[in-house]
Amino acid sequence: MSLKDFHRFDTEDKEMVTVQNNIKSFVTQLNFIKLDGRIIDSLPVNGRQVEVTVLSTVTLIPHGLGRKFQGWHLVDIQGDARVWRVASSTANTALFLPLIASASVVVKLWVY
């Protein structure tokens, strides 16, 4: 199921305009958890999806959050490989998510 876009009705009623604005604001937040047309309701909203190739050596993935990441979820994987975080990495976690894979593989991640 994919989210439908919110459309406002043209009206001169100020209360109805206010209600529609509030609904649009709320629905816009929901779009942050829409991945590949699917609603993912178990993921934290304050994150972003990243598509990268994870190598069999430490791969520093720029997550673009503007803060230290709190965690990550594997959303999609395009091959037969295990992917894990390198806990011993000294990379700046405000900029990068250090991952490694058992074989090079393209993945989609939800980083939050």
Secondary structure by P-SEA (a helix, b strand, c coil): ccccbbbbcccccaaaaaaaaaaaaaaaaaaaacccccccccccccbbbbbbbbccccccccccccccccccccccccccbbbbbccccccccccbbbbbcccccccccccc
